[in-house]
Amino acid sequence: LELLRRHTVRSVKLPIWTGLDEESPDHESRRAPERFLQELVKDRFLLTGVLWGPPSDIVRSHGAYQQPLIDLLAGDRGGWESDLAAEVAPTASLFRWWQIGPDGESVLERADSFAPAVSQVREALRTYITVPRLAAPALTSDDFGEARLPVEQVSLSIPTGVDPEELTERIQSLKTRGHELVSAYVAPL
């Protein structure tokens, strides 16, 4: 927390579903991360919960999950809604954004499943959050055509060596399609 306080960045992304075979934390072991999140919010950090991969319970019961996260979310809600509830309900008020998919990937690769996935996640989150704000990862190389993603924010992954003018054009292009909120993700060196 002290390290974050010393940096000028004021937002933090945290994976909610890691896609890894992790044990479900019991009530007591869940308290430490919740206190950490509360400290971040108290210090005015904006938090984004990232649905990074399938829920750990699914990975444990079915092994390495082959179905992409977007397809899972576009499918039967009964298969993942209780996992979402377990992660979101205790901390729903602490997160400002919910990102569907990890940075560095593009949701356009699964464009046919993305709109239904967003719709289902939004509906499931409404149980805990009055107006859920959703974000989606994209790449600077993505060709959006005339499409607009059905989310409030686009998290654009910036590769090393990108031309600043090209980046400016890409952000302007997203804004003309109705994406007023565009955040940048730069991969660590």
C-alpha positions in Angstrom: 0.0 0.0 0.0 2.8 2.4 0.8 4.4 1.7 -2.6 1.1 2.6 -4.3 0.8 5.7 -2.3 4.2 6.9 -3.4 3.3 6.5 -7.1 1.3 9.1 -9.0 -1.0 6.5 -10.5 -4.4 6.6 -8.8 -6.1 3.5 -10.2 -5.5 -0.1 -9.5 -6.7 -3.2 -11.5 -7.2 -6.4 -9.6 -8.0 -9.9 -11.0 -11.3 -11.2 -9.6 -11.3 -14.5 -11.4 -7.8 -15.6 -12.2 -8.5 -18.6 -14.3 -6.2 -20.6 -11.9 -6.9 -23.5 -9.6 -7.0 -21.6 -6.4 -8.7 -22.6 -3.2 -11.8 -20.6 -2.2 -10.7 -18.4 0.7 -12.6 -18.9 3.9 -14.2 -16.0 5.7 -11.1 -15.2 7.8 -8.6 -15.3 5.0 -10.9 -13.1 2.8 -10.8 -10.3 5.5 -7.2 -9.2 4.8 -7.7 -8.4 1.1 -11.0 -6.7 1.9 -9.3 -4.4 4.4 -6.6 -3.7 1.8 -9.3 -2.8 -0.7 -10.9 -0.5 1.8 -7.6 1.2 2.4 -7.2 1.8 -1.3 -10.6 3.3 -1.6 -10.0 5.5 1.5 -6.9 6.8 -0.2 -9.1 7.6 -3.3 -7.7 4.9 -5.6 -10.2 3.9 -8.4 -10.5 0.2 -8.4 -11.2 -2.0 -11.4 -12.1 -5.7 -10.9 -10.9 -7.7 -13.8 -12.7 -10.9 -14.8 -9.4 -12.3 -16.0 -10.3 -16.0 -16.6 -12.8 -18.6 -15.5 -13.7 -18.8 -11.8 -11.3 -21.0 -9.8 -14.2 -23.3 -8.8 -14.8 -24.1 -12.5 -11.1 -24.7 -13.1 -10.9 -27.0 -10.0 -13.9 -29.1 -11.0 -13.3 -29.2 -14.8 -9.5 -28.9 -15.1 -7.9 -26.4 -17.4 -10.8 -24.7 -19.0 -10.7 -24.7 -22.7 -13.7 -22.5 -23.4 -12.7 -18.8 -23.7 -14.0 -16.6 -20.8 -16.2 -14.6 -23.2 -18.0 -17.8 -24.4 -18.4 -18.9 -20.8 -20.1 -15.6 -19.9 -22.3 -15.6 -23.0 -23.5 -19.1 -22.0 -25.7 -20.4 -19.2 -25.5 -17.9 -16.3 -26.2 -20.7 -13.9 -22.7 -22.0 -14.6 -20.9 -19.0 -13.2 -23.4 -16.6 -11.5 -22.8 -18.1 -8.0 -19.0 -17.7 -8.5 -19.6 -14.0 -9.4 -21.8 -13.5 -6.3 -19.0 -15.0 -4.1 -16.5 -12.5 -5.4 -18.6 -9.4 -6.0 -21.1 -9.4 -3.2 -18.6 -8.7 -0.3 -16.8 -5.9 -2.2 -19.2 -4.6 -4.8 -19.2 -1.0 -3.4 -15.4 -0.8 -3.5 -14.9 -1.3 -7.3 -15.6 1.5 -9.7 -15.2 -0.6 -12.9 -15.6 -4.2 -13.9 -13.5 -5.2 -16.8 -14.4 -8.3 -18.9 -11.2 -9.9 -19.9 -7.5 -9.2 -19.2 -5.5 -6.4 -20.6 -3.3 -7.3 -23.6 -6.1 -9.3 -25.2 -8.9 -8.2 -27.5 -12.6 -8.9 -27.0 -13.0 -8.4 -30.8 -11.6 -11.9 -31.3 -14.8 -13.2 -29.7 -17.1 -10.4 -31.1 -20.0 -12.7 -31.7 -20.1 -13.7 -28.0 -19.1 -10.4 -26.5 -22.4 -8.5 -26.6 -24.3 -11.4 -25.0 -21.6 -11.8 -22.4 -21.7 -8.1 -21.5 -25.5 -8.2 -21.2 -25.4 -11.2 -18.9 -22.6 -9.9 -16.7 -24.4 -6.5 -16.5 -27.6 -8.2 -15.4 -25.8 -10.4 -12.8 -24.0 -7.4 -11.4 -27.2 -5.4 -11.0 -28.1 -7.7 -8.1 -25.2 -6.0 -6.1 -24.6 -2.7 -7.9 -27.3 -0.3 -9.0 -25.5 0.9 -12.2 -22.5 -1.4 -13.0 -19.8 0.2 -15.1 -18.2 -2.2 -17.5 -14.9 -2.0 -19.4 -13.4 -4.1 -22.1 -9.8 -4.7 -23.2 -8.7 -3.8 -26.8 -5.5 -3.6 -28.8 -4.3 -0.6 -30.7 -4.2 -2.9 -33.8 -7.9 -3.8 -33.5 -10.1 -2.9 -36.4 -13.4 -1.8 -34.9 -14.9 -0.9 -38.2 -18.1 1.1 -37.4 -18.7 -1.1 -34.3 -19.1 0.3 -30.8 -18.4 -2.1 -27.9 -21.4 -2.3 -25.5 -19.3 -1.1 -22.5 -18.7 2.3 -20.9 -14.9 2.2 -21.1 -12.3 0.7 -23.4 -8.9 -0.3 -21.9 -6.5 0.1 -24.8 -3.3 -1.9 -24.6 -0.3 0.1 -25.8 2.6 -1.8 -27.3 6.2 -0.6 -27.0 7.3 1.5 -29.9 3.8 2.7 -30.9 3.8 6.0 -32.8 2.2 8.7 -30.5 0.3 10.2 -33.5 -1.1 6.8 -34.4 -2.2 6.4 -30.7 -3.9 9.8 -30.8 -5.7 8.8 -34.0 -6.8 5.5 -32.4 -8.2 7.2 -29.3 -10.0 9.8 -31.4 -11.4 7.0 -33.5 -12.8 5.3 -30.4 -14.2 8.5 -29.1 -16.1 9.2 -32.3 -17.7 5.8 -32.0 -19.1 6.8 -28.6 -16.3 5.6 -26.3 -15.8 8.7 -24.2 -13.7 6.8 -21.6 -10.6 5.3 -23.0 -7.9 4.1 -20.6 -4.4 3.0 -21.5 -2.7 -0.1 -20.4 1.1 -0.3 -20.9 2.5 -3.8 -20.3 5.4 -3.9 -17.8 8.9 -4.1 -19.3 
